[in-house]
Amino acid sequence: MKKSGHLMKTISRYFIAFLSSVFLFAFLILLTLRLTLFSEGYIEKQAVKADYYSELTEEIN
């Protein structure tokens, strides 16, 4: 009986650790996406840095 309780406690700890890791990973990915790809200021900064507008104008002309 004691061994069964210890096993359940160990399994539940691993399960909670796994869920915590998954949620932390998802949170960090969503935070990174929000601060980069979904940020208008970041996109504008990268377009200016890459000289996107000049290259696009040259391609159109």
PDB file of N, CA, C, O and CB in Angstrom:
ATOM      1  N   MET A   1       0.822  -1.193   0.000  1.00  0.00           N
ATOM      2  CA  MET A   1       0.000   0.000   0.000  1.00  0.00           C
ATOM      3  C   MET A   1       0.867   1.259   0.000  1.00  0.00           C
ATOM      4  O   MET A   1       0.587   2.230  -0.702  1.00  0.00           O
ATOM      5  CB  MET A   1      -0.936  -0.003   1.206  1.00  0.00           C
ATOM      6  N   LYS A   2       1.921   1.214   0.802  1.00  0.00           N
ATOM      7  CA  LYS A   2       2.790   2.375   0.893  1.00  0.00           C
ATOM      8  C   LYS A   2       3.511   2.631  -0.430  1.00  0.00           C
ATOM      9  O   LYS A   2       3.714   3.776  -0.834  1.00  0.00           O
ATOM     10  CB  LYS A   2       3.801   2.189   2.018  1.00  0.00           C
ATOM     11  N   LYS A   3       3.892   1.546  -1.087  1.00  0.00           N
ATOM     12  CA  LYS A   3       4.590   1.667  -2.363  1.00  0.00           C
ATOM     13  C   LYS A   3       3.691   2.288  -3.436  1.00  0.00           C
ATOM     14  O   LYS A   3       4.161   3.068  -4.263  1.00  0.00           O
ATOM     15  CB  LYS A   3       5.086   0.296  -2.822  1.00  0.00           C
ATOM     16  N   SER A   4       2.416   1.946  -3.422  1.00  0.00           N
ATOM     17  CA  SER A   4       1.459   2.482  -4.391  1.00  0.00           C
ATOM     18  C   SER A   4       1.277   3.986  -4.206  1.00  0.00           C
ATOM     19  O   SER A   4       1.209   4.730  -5.184  1.00  0.00           O
ATOM     20  CB  SER A   4       0.107   1.769  -4.259  1.00  0.00           C
ATOM     21  N   GLY A   5       1.198   4.429  -2.963  1.00  0.00           N
ATOM     22  CA  GLY A   5       1.052   5.858  -2.687  1.00  0.00           C
ATOM     23  C   GLY A   5       2.287   6.636  -3.104  1.00  0.00           C
ATOM     24  O   GLY A   5       2.192   7.747  -3.625  1.00  0.00           O
ATOM     25  N   HIS A   6       3.452   6.033  -2.867  1.00  0.00           N
ATOM     26  CA  HIS A   6       4.711   6.687  -3.262  1.00  0.00           C
ATOM     27  C   HIS A   6       4.800   6.800  -4.790  1.00  0.00           C
ATOM     28  O   HIS A   6       5.258   7.809  -5.326  1.00  0.00           O
ATOM     29  CB  HIS A   6       5.934   5.898  -2.710  1.00  0.00           C
ATOM     30  N   LEU A   7       4.355   5.748  -5.472  1.00  0.00           N
ATOM     31  CA  LEU A   7       4.379   5.759  -6.941  1.00  0.00           C
ATOM     32  C   LEU A   7       3.450   6.832  -7.497  1.00  0.00           C
ATOM     33  O   LEU A   7       3.814   7.548  -8.430  1.00  0.00           O
ATOM     34  CB  LEU A   7       3.980   4.383  -7.496  1.00  0.00           C
ATOM     35  N   MET A   8       2.258   6.946  -6.931  1.00  0.00           N
ATOM     36  CA  MET A   8       1.309   7.971  -7.391  1.00  0.00           C
ATOM     37  C   MET A   8       1.850   9.370  -7.145  1.00  0.00           C
ATOM     38  O   MET A   8       1.678  10.262  -7.975  1.00  0.00           O
ATOM     39  CB  MET A   8      -0.045   7.807  -6.690  1.00  0.00           C
ATOM     40  N   LYS A   9       2.504   9.561  -6.003  1.00  0.00           N
ATOM     41  CA  LYS A   9       3.077  10.865  -5.675  1.00  0.00           C
ATOM     42  C   LYS A   9       4.187  11.215  -6.666  1.00  0.00           C
ATOM     43  O   LYS A   9       4.289  12.358  -7.111  1.00  0.00           O
ATOM     44  CB  LYS A   9       3.622  10.874  -4.225  1.00  0.00           C
ATOM     45  N   THR A  10       5.006  10.240  -7.004  1.00  0.00           N
ATOM     46  CA  THR A  10       6.098  10.465  -7.957  1.00  0.00           C
ATOM     47  C   THR A  10       5.556  10.775  -9.350  1.00  0.00           C
ATOM     48  O   THR A  10       6.026  11.697 -10.016  1.00  0.00           O
ATOM     49  CB  THR A  10       7.021   9.239  -8.014  1.00  0.00           C
ATOM     50  N   ILE A  11       4.573  10.006  -9.779  1.00  0.00           N
ATOM     51  CA  ILE A  11       3.976  10.229 -11.103  1.00  0.00           C
ATOM     52  C   ILE A  11       3.309  11.593 -11.165  1.00  0.00           C
ATOM     53  O   ILE A  11       3.434  12.298 -12.167  1.00  0.00           O
ATOM     54  CB  ILE A  11       2.953   9.127 -11.433  1.00  0.00           C
ATOM     55  N   SER A  12       2.607  11.971 -10.113  1.00  0.00           N
ATOM     56  CA  SER A  12       1.933  13.274 -10.122  1.00  0.00           C
ATOM     57  C   SER A  12       2.946  14.419 -10.138  1.00  0.00           C
ATOM     58  O   SER A  12       2.699  15.448 -10.767  1.00  0.00           O
ATOM     59  CB  SER A  12       1.008  13.407  -8.900  1.00  0.00           C
ATOM     60  N   ARG A  13       4.065  14.258  -9.465  1.00  0.00           N
ATOM     61  CA  ARG A  13       5.112  15.292  -9.492  1.00  0.00           C
ATOM     62  C   ARG A  13       5.690  15.459 -10.888  1.00  0.00           C
ATOM     63  O   ARG A  13       5.888  16.580 -11.359  1.00  0.00           O
ATOM     64  CB  ARG A  13       6.232  14.946  -8.505  1.00  0.00           C
ATOM     65  N   TYR A  14       5.962  14.327 -11.551  1.00  0.00           N
ATOM     66  CA  TYR A  14       6.483  14.401 -12.917  1.00  0.00           C
ATOM     67  C   TYR A  14       5.456  15.022 -13.873  1.00  0.00           C
ATOM     68  O   TYR A  14       5.810  15.791 -14.766  1.00  0.00           O
ATOM     69  CB  TYR A  14       6.883  13.000 -13.409  1.00  0.00           C
ATOM     70  N   PHE A  15       4.195  14.679 -13.674  1.00  0.00           N
ATOM     71  CA  PHE A  15       3.144  15.225 -14.522  1.00  0.00           C
ATOM     72  C   PHE A  15       3.015  16.735 -14.339  1.00  0.00           C
ATOM     73  O   PHE A  15       2.884  17.473 -15.316  1.00  0.00           O
ATOM     74  CB  PHE A  15       1.811  14.543 -14.218  1.00  0.00           C
ATOM     75  N   ILE A  16       3.054  17.191 -13.091  1.00  0.00           N
ATOM     76  CA  ILE A  16       2.981  18.629 -12.824  1.00  0.00           C
ATOM     77  C   ILE A  16       4.215  19.348 -13.370  1.00  0.00           C
ATOM     78  O   ILE A  16       4.102  20.452 -13.904  1.00  0.00           O
ATOM     79  CB  ILE A  16       2.842  18.888 -11.312  1.00  0.00           C
ATOM     80  N   ALA A  17       5.383  18.734 -13.240  1.00  0.00           N
ATOM     81  CA  ALA A  17       6.606  19.326 -13.788  1.00  0.00           C
ATOM     82  C   ALA A  17       6.528  19.420 -15.310  1.00  0.00           C
ATOM     83  O   ALA A  17       6.946  20.415 -15.901  1.00  0.00           O
ATOM     84  CB  ALA A  17       7.839  18.503 -13.371  1.00  0.00           C
ATOM     85  N   PHE A  18       5.989  18.377 -15.936  1.00  0.00           N
ATOM     86  CA  PHE A  18       5.837  18.382 -17.387  1.00  0.00           C
ATOM     87  C   PHE A  18       4.867  19.480 -17.834  1.00  0.00           C
ATOM     88  O   PHE A  18       5.163  20.230 -18.764  1.00  0.00           O
ATOM     89  CB  PHE A  18       5.349  17.011 -17.876  1.00  0.00           C
ATOM     90  N   LEU A  19       3.712  19.574 -17.172  1.00  0.00           N
ATOM     91  CA  LEU A  19       2.734  20.606 -17.524  1.00  0.00           C
ATOM     92  C   LEU A  19       3.308  22.009 -17.308  1.00  0.00           C
ATOM     93  O   LEU A  19       3.081  22.909 -18.117  1.00  0.00           O
ATOM     94  CB  LEU A  19       1.451  20.428 -16.694  1.00  0.00           C
ATOM     95  N   SER A  20       4.043  22.187 -16.226  1.00  0.00           N
ATOM     96  CA  SER A  20       4.660  23.493 -15.966  1.00  0.00           C
ATOM     97  C   SER A  20       5.649  23.851 -17.066  1.00  0.00           C
ATOM     98  O   SER A  20       5.699  24.999 -17.506  1.00  0.00           O
ATOM     99  CB  SER A  20       5.367  23.496 -14.599  1.00  0.00           C
ATOM    100  N   SER A  21       6.425  22.891 -17.505  1.00  0.00           N
ATOM    101  CA  SER A  21       7.391  23.128 -18.577  1.00  0.00           C
ATOM    102  C   SER A  21       6.690  23.497 -19.880  1.00  0.00           C
ATOM    103  O   SER A  21       7.116  24.411 -20.586  1.00  0.00           O
ATOM    104  CB  SER A  21       8.268  21.892 -18.786  1.00  0.00           C
ATOM    105  N   VAL A  22       5.622  22.789 -20.190  1.00  0.00           N
ATOM    106  CA  VAL A  22       4.879  23.069 -21.425  1.00  0.00           C
ATOM    107  C   VAL A  22       4.269  24.462 -21.366  1.00  0.00           C
ATOM    108  O   VAL A  22       4.346  25.209 -22.341  1.00  0.00           O
ATOM    109  CB  VAL A  22       3.775  22.011 -21.655  1.00  0.00           C
ATOM    110  N   PHE A  23       3.666  24.821 -20.242  1.00  0.00           N
ATOM    111  CA  PHE A  23       3.053  26.144 -20.122  1.00  0.00           C
ATOM    112  C   PHE A  23       4.102  27.251 -20.161  1.00  0.00           C
ATOM    113  O   PHE A  23       3.865  28.299 -20.762  1.00  0.00           O
ATOM    114  CB  PHE A  23       2.246  26.237 -18.827  1.00  0.00           C
ATOM    115  N   LEU A  24       5.248  27.039 -19.536  1.00  0.00           N
ATOM    116  CA  LEU A  24       6.317  28.026 -19.570  1.00  0.00           C
ATOM    117  C   LEU A  24       6.838  28.205 -20.987  1.00  0.00           C
ATOM    118  O   LEU A  24       7.049  29.333 -21.431  1.00  0.00           O
ATOM    119  CB  LEU A  24       7.454  27.617 -18.634  1.00  0.00           C
ATOM    120  N   PHE A  25       7.046  27.107 -21.699  1.00  0.00           N
ATOM    121  CA  PHE A  25       7.514  27.165 -23.082  1.00  0.00           C
ATOM    122  C   PHE A  25       6.499  27.903 -23.962  1.00  0.00           C
ATOM    123  O   PHE A  25       6.882  28.754 -24.765  1.00  0.00           O
ATOM    124  CB  PHE A  25       7.765  25.742 -23.628  1.00  0.00           C
ATOM    125  N   ALA A  26       5.220  27.586 -23.817  1.00  0.00           N
ATOM    126  CA  ALA A  26       4.178  28.244 -24.614  1.00  0.00           C
ATOM    127  C   ALA A  26       4.110  29.730 -24.284  1.00  0.00           C
ATOM    128  O   ALA A  26       3.955  30.557 -25.183  1.00  0.00           O
ATOM    129  CB  ALA A  26       2.808  27.583 -24.368  1.00  0.00           C
ATOM    130  N   PHE A  27       4.224  30.074 -23.006  1.00  0.00           N
ATOM    131  CA  PHE A  27       4.209  31.479 -22.603  1.00  0.00           C
ATOM    132  C   PHE A  27       5.373  32.240 -23.216  1.00  0.00           C
ATOM    133  O   PHE A  27       5.192  33.355 -23.705  1.00  0.00           O
ATOM    134  CB  PHE A  27       4.253  31.596 -21.083  1.00  0.00           C
ATOM    135  N   LEU A  28       6.557  31.660 -23.199  1.00  0.00           N
ATOM    136  CA  LEU A  28       7.726  32.334 -23.763  1.00  0.00           C
ATOM    137  C   LEU A  28       7.614  32.485 -25.275  1.00  0.00           C
ATOM    138  O   LEU A  28       8.015  33.511 -25.824  1.00  0.00           O
ATOM    139  CB  LEU A  28       8.996  31.568 -23.413  1.00  0.00           C
ATOM    140  N   ILE A  29       7.078  31.484 -25.949  1.00  0.00           N
ATOM    141  CA  ILE A  29       6.886  31.574 -27.401  1.00  0.00           C
ATOM    142  C   ILE A  29       5.870  32.668 -27.727  1.00  0.00           C
ATOM    143  O   ILE A  29       6.110  33.486 -28.616  1.00  0.00           O
ATOM    144  CB  ILE A  29       6.417  30.212 -27.979  1.00  0.00           C
ATOM    145  N   LEU A  30       4.749  32.693 -27.024  1.00  0.00           N
ATOM    146  CA  LEU A  30       3.736  33.713 -27.287  1.00  0.00           C
ATOM    147  C   LEU A  30       4.245  35.115 -26.959  1.00  0.00           C
ATOM    148  O   LEU A  30       3.938  36.069 -27.673  1.00  0.00           O
ATOM    149  CB  LEU A  30       2.477  33.418 -26.484  1.00  0.00           C
ATOM    150  N   LEU A  31       5.014  35.242 -25.892  1.00  0.00           N
ATOM    151  CA  LEU A  31       5.590  36.536 -25.541  1.00  0.00           C
ATOM    152  C   LEU A  31       6.568  37.001 -26.616  1.00  0.00           C
ATOM    153  O   LEU A  31       6.568  38.172 -26.994  1.00  0.00           O
ATOM    154  CB  LEU A  31       6.294  36.459 -24.179  1.00  0.00           C
ATOM    155  N   THR A  32       7.392  36.094 -27.103  1.00  0.00           N
ATOM    156  CA  THR A  32       8.338  36.437 -28.165  1.00  0.00           C
ATOM    157  C   THR A  32       7.609  36.860 -29.435  1.00  0.00           C
ATOM    158  O   THR A  32       7.987  37.843 -30.072  1.00  0.00           O
ATOM    159  CB  THR A  32       9.261  35.251 -28.461  1.00  0.00           C
ATOM    160  N   LEU A  33       6.572  36.126 -29.801  1.00  0.00           N
ATOM    161  CA  LEU A  33       5.798  36.493 -30.991  1.00  0.00           C
ATOM    162  C   LEU A  33       5.140  37.856 -30.826  1.00  0.00           C
ATOM    163  O   LEU A  33       5.127  38.662 -31.756  1.00  0.00           O
ATOM    164  CB  LEU A  33       4.734  35.434 -31.282  1.00  0.00           C
ATOM    165  N   ARG A  34       4.604  38.107 -29.659  1.00  0.00           N
ATOM    166  CA  ARG A  34       3.925  39.396 -29.417  1.00  0.00           C
ATOM    167  C   ARG A  34       4.897  40.557 -29.483  1.00  0.00           C
ATOM    168  O   ARG A  34       4.557  41.627 -29.988  1.00  0.00           O
ATOM    169  CB  ARG A  34       3.227  39.390 -28.053  1.00  0.00           C
ATOM    170  N   LEU A  35       6.101  40.354 -28.978  1.00  0.00           N
ATOM    171  CA  LEU A  35       7.077  41.439 -28.954  1.00  0.00           C
ATOM    172  C   LEU A  35       7.784  41.630 -30.295  1.00  0.00           C
ATOM    173  O   LEU A  35       8.413  42.666 -30.512  1.00  0.00           O
ATOM    174  CB  LEU A  35       8.101  41.180 -27.876  1.00  0.00           C
ATOM    175  N   THR A  36       7.693  40.655 -31.196  1.00  0.00           N
ATOM    176  CA  THR A  36       8.384  40.777 -32.477  1.00  0.00           C
ATOM    177  C   THR A  36       7.389  40.839 -33.632  1.00  0.00           C
ATOM    178  O   THR A  36       7.104  41.922 -34.144  1.00  0.00           O
ATOM    179  CB  THR A  36       9.350  39.604 -32.675  1.00  0.00           C
ATOM    180  N   LEU A  37       6.870  39.715 -34.037  1.00  0.00           N
ATOM    181  CA  LEU A  37       6.061  39.656 -35.255  1.00  0.00           C
ATOM    182  C   LEU A  37       4.751  40.423 -35.160  1.00  0.00           C
ATOM    183  O   LEU A  37       4.283  40.958 -36.165  1.00  0.00           O
ATOM    184  CB  LEU A  37       5.769  38.235 -35.592  1.00  0.00           C
ATOM    185  N   PHE A  38       4.149  40.491 -33.979  1.00  0.00           N
ATOM    186  CA  PHE A  38       2.879  41.192 -33.835  1.00  0.00           C
ATOM    187  C   PHE A  38       3.048  42.636 -33.397  1.00  0.00           C
ATOM    188  O   PHE A  38       2.064  43.326 -33.129  1.00  0.00           O
ATOM    189  CB  PHE A  38       2.007  40.472 -32.853  1.00  0.00           C
ATOM    190  N   SER A  39       4.285  43.093 -33.323  1.00  0.00           N
ATOM    191  CA  SER A  39       4.545  44.463 -32.906  1.00  0.00           C
ATOM    192  C   SER A  39       4.779  45.332 -34.137  1.00  0.00           C
ATOM    193  O   SER A  39       5.702  45.093 -34.916  1.00  0.00           O
ATOM    194  CB  SER A  39       5.759  44.528 -31.949  1.00  0.00           C
ATOM    195  N   GLU A  40       3.935  46.337 -34.298  1.00  0.00           N
ATOM    196  CA  GLU A  40       4.032  47.218 -35.460  1.00  0.00           C
ATOM    197  C   GLU A  40       5.364  47.970 -35.475  1.00  0.00           C
ATOM    198  O   GLU A  40       5.987  48.119 -36.526  1.00  0.00           O
ATOM    199  CB  GLU A  40       2.865  48.215 -35.471  1.00  0.00           C
ATOM    200  N   GLY A  41       5.787  48.432 -34.324  1.00  0.00           N
ATOM    201  CA  GLY A  41       7.045  49.166 -34.231  1.00  0.00           C
ATOM    202  C   GLY A  41       8.242  48.309 -34.600  1.00  0.00           C
ATOM    203  O   GLY A  41       9.167  48.782 -35.260  1.00  0.00           O
ATOM    204  N   TYR A  42       8.231  47.055 -34.179  1.00  0.00           N
ATOM    205  CA  TYR A  42       9.334  46.148 -34.507  1.00  0.00           C
ATOM    206  C   TYR A  42       9.399  45.894 -36.010  1.00  0.00           C
ATOM    207  O   TYR A  42      10.481  45.895 -36.598  1.00  0.00           O
ATOM    208  CB  TYR A  42       9.181  44.817 -33.751  1.00  0.00           C
ATOM    209  N   ILE A  43       8.253  45.677 -36.624  1.00  0.00           N
ATOM    210  CA  ILE A  43       8.211  45.420 -38.067  1.00  0.00           C
ATOM    211  C   ILE A  43       8.712  46.642 -38.835  1.00  0.00           C
ATOM    212  O   ILE A  43       9.480  46.501 -39.786  1.00  0.00           O
ATOM    213  CB  ILE A  43       6.773  45.052 -38.517  1.00  0.00           C
ATOM    214  N   GLU A  44       8.286  47.831 -38.433  1.00  0.00           N
ATOM    215  CA  GLU A  44       8.749  49.051 -39.095  1.00  0.00           C
ATOM    216  C   GLU A  44      10.251  49.215 -38.953  1.00  0.00           C
ATOM    217  O   GLU A  44      10.936  49.572 -39.911  1.00  0.00           O
ATOM    218  CB  GLU A  44       8.035  50.273 -38.525  1.00  0.00           C
ATOM    219  N   LYS A  45      10.761  48.954 -37.761  1.00  0.00           N
ATOM    220  CA  LYS A  45      12.196  49.076 -37.513  1.00  0.00           C
ATOM    221  C   LYS A  45      12.988  48.104 -38.395  1.00  0.00           C
ATOM    222  O   LYS A  45      14.027  48.465 -38.949  1.00  0.00           O
ATOM    223  CB  LYS A  45      12.504  48.819 -36.027  1.00  0.00           C
ATOM    224  N   GLN A  46      12.501  46.897 -38.517  1.00  0.00           N
ATOM    225  CA  GLN A  46      13.191  45.910 -39.336  1.00  0.00           C
ATOM    226  C   GLN A  46      13.101  46.253 -40.826  1.00  0.00           C
ATOM    227  O   GLN A  46      14.044  45.996 -41.575  1.00  0.00           O
ATOM    228  CB  GLN A  46      12.610  44.523 -39.083  1.00  0.00           C
ATOM    229  N   ALA A  47      11.982  46.828 -41.261  1.00  0.00           N
ATOM    230  CA  ALA A  47      11.836  47.218 -42.662  1.00  0.00           C
ATOM    231  C   ALA A  47      12.790  48.351 -43.000  1.00  0.00           C
ATOM    232  O   ALA A  47      13.389  48.358 -44.075  1.00  0.00           O
ATOM    233  CB  ALA A  47      10.389  47.634 -42.963  1.00  0.00           C
ATOM    234  N   VAL A  48      12.937  49.304 -42.097  1.00  0.00           N
ATOM    235  CA  VAL A  48      13.873  50.411 -42.323  1.00  0.00           C
ATOM    236  C   VAL A  48      15.304  49.888 -42.304  1.00  0.00           C
ATOM    237  O   VAL A  48      16.127  50.291 -43.125  1.00  0.00           O
ATOM    238  CB  VAL A  48      13.687  51.521 -41.254  1.00  0.00           C
ATOM    239  N   LYS A  49      15.594  49.007 -41.382  1.00  0.00           N
ATOM    240  CA  LYS A  49      16.946  48.455 -41.260  1.00  0.00           C
ATOM    241  C   LYS A  49      17.331  47.663 -42.515  1.00  0.00           C
ATOM    242  O   LYS A  49      18.487  47.701 -42.938  1.00  0.00           O
ATOM    243  CB  LYS A  49      17.045  47.553 -40.013  1.00  0.00           C
ATOM    244  N   ALA A  50      16.394  46.965 -43.097  1.00  0.00           N
ATOM    245  CA  ALA A  50      16.670  46.159 -44.281  1.00  0.00           C
ATOM    246  C   ALA A  50      16.529  46.964 -45.566  1.00  0.00           C
ATOM    247  O   ALA A  50      16.707  46.426 -46.658  1.00  0.00           O
ATOM    248  CB  ALA A  50      15.744  44.962 -44.322  1.00  0.00           C
ATOM    249  N   ASP A  51      16.213  48.239 -45.443  1.00  0.00           N
ATOM    250  CA  ASP A  51      16.024  49.111 -46.605  1.00  0.00           C
ATOM    251  C   ASP A  51      14.945  48.543 -47.535  1.00  0.00           C
ATOM    252  O   ASP A  51      15.079  48.562 -48.759  1.00  0.00           O
ATOM    253  CB  ASP A  51      17.357  49.285 -47.372  1.00  0.00           C
ATOM    254  N   TYR A  52      13.888  48.045 -46.924  1.00  0.00           N
ATOM    255  CA  TYR A  52      12.816  47.376 -47.654  1.00  0.00           C
ATOM    256  C   TYR A  52      12.093  48.316 -48.611  1.00  0.00           C
ATOM    257  O   TYR A  52      11.799  47.946 -49.748  1.00  0.00           O
ATOM    258  CB  TYR A  52      11.825  46.779 -46.681  1.00  0.00           C
ATOM    259  N   TYR A  53      11.811  49.513 -48.157  1.00  0.00           N
ATOM    260  CA  TYR A  53      11.017  50.435 -48.969  1.00  0.00           C
ATOM    261  C   TYR A  53      11.765  50.876 -50.227  1.00  0.00           C
ATOM    262  O   TYR A  53      11.159  50.996 -51.292  1.00  0.00           O
ATOM    263  CB  TYR A  53      10.630  51.657 -48.144  1.00  0.00           C
ATOM    264  N   SER A  54      13.045  51.113 -50.121  1.00  0.00           N
ATOM    265  CA  SER A  54      13.831  51.490 -51.300  1.00  0.00           C
ATOM    266  C   SER A  54      13.915  50.336 -52.289  1.00  0.00           C
ATOM    267  O   SER A  54      13.780  50.528 -53.497  1.00  0.00           O
ATOM    268  CB  SER A  54      15.243  51.934 -50.887  1.00  0.00           C
ATOM    269  N   GLU A  55      14.138  49.139 -51.766  1.00  0.00           N
ATOM    270  CA  GLU A  55      14.203  47.955 -52.631  1.00  0.00           C
ATOM    271  C   GLU A  55      12.861  47.707 -53.325  1.00  0.00           C
ATOM    272  O   GLU A  55      12.825  47.346 -54.501  1.00  0.00           O
ATOM    273  CB  GLU A  55      14.611  46.714 -51.812  1.00  0.00           C
ATOM    274  N   LEU A  56      11.780  47.898 -52.606  1.00  0.00           N
ATOM    275  CA  LEU A  56      10.445  47.700 -53.192  1.00  0.00           C
ATOM    276  C   LEU A  56      10.191  48.738 -54.280  1.00  0.00           C
ATOM    277  O   LEU A  56       9.643  48.408 -55.332  1.00  0.00           O
ATOM    278  CB  LEU A  56       9.344  47.785 -52.100  1.00  0.00           C
ATOM    279  N   THR A  57      10.585  49.997 -54.036  1.00  0.00           N
ATOM    280  CA  THR A  57      10.402  51.042 -55.040  1.00  0.00           C
ATOM    281  C   THR A  57      11.201  50.727 -56.301  1.00  0.00           C
ATOM    282  O   THR A  57      10.704  50.913 -57.411  1.00  0.00           O
ATOM    283  CB  THR A  57      10.817  52.408 -54.476  1.00  0.00           C
ATOM    284  N   GLU A  58      12.418  50.258 -56.140  1.00  0.00           N
ATOM    285  CA  GLU A  58      13.232  49.899 -57.291  1.00  0.00           C
ATOM    286  C   GLU A  58      12.620  48.744 -58.074  1.00  0.00           C
ATOM    287  O   GLU A  58      12.632  48.750 -59.305  1.00  0.00           O
ATOM    288  CB  GLU A  58      14.637  49.538 -56.846  1.00  0.00           C
ATOM    289  N   GLU A  59      12.091  47.763 -57.370  1.00  0.00           N
ATOM    290  CA  GLU A  59      11.466  46.621 -58.032  1.00  0.00           C
ATOM    291  C   GLU A  59      10.221  47.038 -58.819  1.00  0.00           C
ATOM    292  O   GLU A  59       9.975  46.534 -59.915  1.00  0.00           O
ATOM    293  CB  GLU A  59      11.099  45.553 -57.002  1.00  0.00           C
ATOM    294  N   ILE A  60       9.445  47.953 -58.257  1.00  0.00           N
ATOM    295  CA  ILE A  60       8.224  48.396 -58.934  1.00  0.00           C
ATOM    296  C   ILE A  60       8.581  49.197 -60.182  1.00  0.00           C
ATOM    297  O   ILE A  60       7.964  49.026 -61.233  1.00  0.00           O
ATOM    298  CB  ILE A  60       7.345  49.244 -57.981  1.00  0.00           C
ATOM    299  N   ASN A  61       9.569  50.063 -60.065  1.00  0.00           N
ATOM    300  CA  ASN A  61       9.982  50.875 -61.228  1.00  0.00           C
ATOM    301  C   ASN A  61      10.751  50.034 -62.208  1.00  0.00           C
ATOM    302  O   ASN A  61      11.182  50.536 -63.247  1.00  0.00           O
ATOM    303  CB  ASN A  61      10.833  52.076 -60.792  1.00  0.00           C
TER     304      ASN A  61
END
